[in-house]
Amino acid sequence: MVSRLFAPLGACVLLACAPVAGEGDAAAAGGDASLAGQALFVANKRGNSVMKIDLLTGRELARIASCANPHELATSPDGAHVALACYGGTSVDIFETADLRLMRSIELGTNARPHGIVWHANGDFYVTAEGRESLFWVRKPVDAPEAFEFSTGQRGSHMIAVSPDARHAWTMDLGSGTVTLVDLQTRRAPRSVAVGVEPEGIALSPDGKALWVSARGSDKAIELDPMTLDVRSEAATGDFPLRLAIRPQGDVAVTSNLADGSLSVIELATARVIRTIAVSSREEAQARAQVTILWSADGKRIYVAETGTDTIAEVDYASGKVRRRLIAGEGGDGLAILP
């Protein structure tokens, strides 16, 4: 969500033939055989819908009405399901990835406003609940869900990261301007520290040894020690780094810079910005409203949600070029990929 500047209607899945928006007005097919069988899921926060896009052709495969103001998405480890955080409500809804059929709605309680979500390799998912100043650990979400709530004690617990062993979670608390460490095993009191100005993005390195956050008000990416929350290093980024995502290979992170339409590439070993990728121009940035970023599993592509123009830019990491723009729904924001 950019704060500066249920019941789903269910069974009606709409098959479509929306073309890919290429550079300018030209249509462009994916043309990369390695994308065969891969799908991108998009939460359309203004359109109140979830959609599935074939990444080989760029064609929309399905779209279904969802809860109000849907935000973040996460796919299950086995690829069979995708979970949707219903930011305008109180549930996390689970859909089958094959056809977007709703199979379960998990209620989190009054005023939950779930947002950030991670579906862990252990099969459980972890989700923030902004309205309750908490996060939830949901065990066995597909078969027999059990939800356990952990208080953060901070306003607007927005985004989330979870350790590889699932013993700890970290929230980025937008309202309080803090990062919070939650022990998921002992339930000891959470620990929060203020970081930068208006921190929002958060990601944990694949080895769990470094926690990175983006502070949109101070135009910085900041590395923290995950357990002490001490600052280790800082890197100046582009303007208004709303989100941060670490490449699955663990070598670099990118920030999504809303105000100038760029991605800052940070080498994690040196905490240094080594490249800037222009997704759009500074003049286009306000109209495009670039928010969520997502790496492909092989680290070759970055998907960038442009919520203002209802497009998803597909960026080739090696060249830094926008290969094509996929057509999303109204306010396409949350992204998940099925490799």
C-alpha positions, -999 to 999 in steps of 0.1 A, spaced: 0 0 0 13 35 -8 2 58 20 22 89 11 15 108 -21 -163 -125 20 -172 -140 4 -159 -141 -31 -184 -141 -59 -169 -175 -64 -175 -199 -91 -174 -175 -120 -139 -178 -135 -135 -157 -166 -113 -170 -193 -98 -142 -214 -75 -134 -243 -60 -101 -232 -29 -93 -252 5 -84 -238 13 -47 -237 48 -43 -253 69 -12 -254 48 16 -270 16 1 -286 32 -30 -300 20 -64 -287 47 -88 -277 47 -125 -270 70 -139 -243 90 -160 -268 111 -177 -241 106 -214 -240 119 -216 -204 87 -199 -193 65 -228 -205 42 -239 -177 49 -209 -155 21 -186 -143 20 -152 -126 -8 -145 -101 -19 -109 -95 -41 -94 -68 -60 -64 -83 -66 -42 -53 -89 -17 -70 -106 -44 -91 -113 -67 -62 -101 -97 -81 -73 -123 -85 -60 -133 -119 -36 -159 -135 -13 -150 -164 5 -175 -186 41 -163 -186 50 -180 -219 24 -161 -239 15 -133 -216 -22 -142 -219 -47 -140 -191 -59 -175 -182 -84 -168 -155 -98 -140 -133 -121 -144 -103 -138 -119 -80 -122 -118 -46 -125 -101 -12 -123 -63 -10 -90 -46 -16 -68 -78 -19 -31 -72 -15 -3 -97 -10 -2 -133 -25 19 -164 -18 20 -198 -35 22 -231 -15 54 -251 -16 38 -278 -38 24 -252 -62 -12 -264 -58 -26 -233 -40 -22 -196 -38 -31 -176 -7 -46 -141 -8 -44 -116 21 -78 -98 22 -66 -64 33 -101 -49 32 -114 -76 55 -104 -103 80 -95 -134 61 -68 -152 41 -84 -169 12 -69 -200 -5 -74 -207 -42 -64 -237 -63 -37 -225 -87 -51 -247 -116 -83 -227 -120 -85 -202 -92 -113 -221 -75 -118 -209 -39 -112 -239 -16 -109 -223 18 -113 -189 37 -94 -186 70 -108 -160 94 -83 -141 115 -107 -121 137 -122 -86 141 -104 -58 123 -76 -81 111 -67 -64 78 -41 -90 68 -14 -78 45 21 -93 42 22 -131 37 48 -158 35 39 -194 26 69 -212 42 87 -243 29 74 -261 60 38 -259 46 25 -233 70 19 -197 63 26 -165 82 7 -133 77 5 -98 93 -27 -84 107 -23 -47 106 -56 -39 124 -47 -62 153 -10 -52 157 -1 -88 153 10 -116 130 -5 -151 126 11 -184 122 -14 -207 104 -5 -244 105 -18 -269 80 -37 -241 61 -51 -264 34 -61 -295 53 -69 -285 89 -59 -249 96 -49 -238 131 -42 -201 136 -19 -188 164 -16 -151 170 15 -132 181 13 -96 191 39 -71 177 26 -42 198 33 -19 169 10 1 146 5 -11 110 25 -44 110 26 -45 72 52 -67 56 68 -99 69 98 -121 67 103 -156 82 135 -174 90 144 -206 71 138 -227 103 105 -209 110 116 -201 145 115 -163 141 95 -137 121 101 -100 114 75 -74 106 79 -40 91 55 -18 111 45 11 88 26 31 114 53 29 141 83 31 117 98 0 133 111 -35 126 98 -61 151 114 -95 159 89 -121 170 100 -154 185 76 -180 172 87 -208 196 90 -192 231 64 -164 228 88 -141 246 81 -104 243 87 -91 208 116 -67 202 111 -35 181 136 -9 169 131 23 148 148 21 114 152 50 90 124 72 79 91 55 69 105 19 65 83 -4 45 101 -31 25 117 -61 42 135 -93 32 157 -119 48 187 -133 30 182 -170 20 208 -181 46 189 -161 73 221 -142 82 211 -107 71 178 -87 73 173 -59 48 148 -32 49 140 -2 27 132 32 42 112 51 17 114 84 35 152 84 37 159 68 3 180 40 18 183 2 20 195 -8 55 211 -41 66 203 -53 101 216 -81 122 184 -103 123 187 -112 160 200 -80 176 184 -56 150 216 -36 151 223 -17 119 252 -32 99 253 -10 68 233 14 47 230 20 9 216 51 -8 189 40 -33 167 57 -58 138 79 -47 111 64 -24 122 28 -22 88 13 -13 97 -24 -15 128 -46 -13 133 -81 -27 164 -104 -25 173 -125 -55 168 -162 -47 205 -168 -53 213 -145 -24 238 -122 -42 218 -90 -46 187 -72 -35 166 -47 -55 145 -18 -42 113 -6 -60 117 31 -62 83 46 -67 92 82 -72 117 77 -101 105 45 -117 137 26 -111 152 -4 -94 183 -1 -73 205 -32 -74 224 -38 -41 253 -62 -39 247 -78 -5 283 -88 2 295 -51 0 262 -33 8 268 -12 -23 244 -2 -51 260 -16 -83 234 -8 -109 202 12 -115 176 -3 -138 151 21 -153 117 5 -155 101 38 -164 112 74 -165 109 98 -137 83 116 -157 62 84 -160 67 73 -124 37 90 -108 13 77 -134 27 41 -132 29 39 -94 55 11 -92 50 -10 -61 55 -47 -56 86 -65 -70 90 -103 -74 120 -123 -87 116 -154 -108 130 -185 -92 160 -187 -115 168 -150 -108 167 -141 -144 136 -118 -144 120 -93 -121 83 -86 -122 73 -51 -112 37 -42 -104 27 -8 -119 -6 -2 -100 -14 31 -117 -14 17 -153 -26 -18 -145 5 -34 -159 32 -57 -147 67 -49 -162 89 -80 -169 125 -69 -165 154 -90 -178 179 -88 -149 211 -94 -170 204 -66 -195 182 -44 -173 157 -41 -201 119 -42 -199 110 -72 -221 73 -66 -221 44 -53 -200 17 -77 -190 -19 -66 -187 -31 -67 -151 -65 -59 -136 -74 -26 -118 -46 -18 -94 -26 -49 -99 -3 -51 -69 3 -83 -50 23 -109 -70 31 -146 -68 47 -169 -92 42 -206 -100 75 -219 -115 
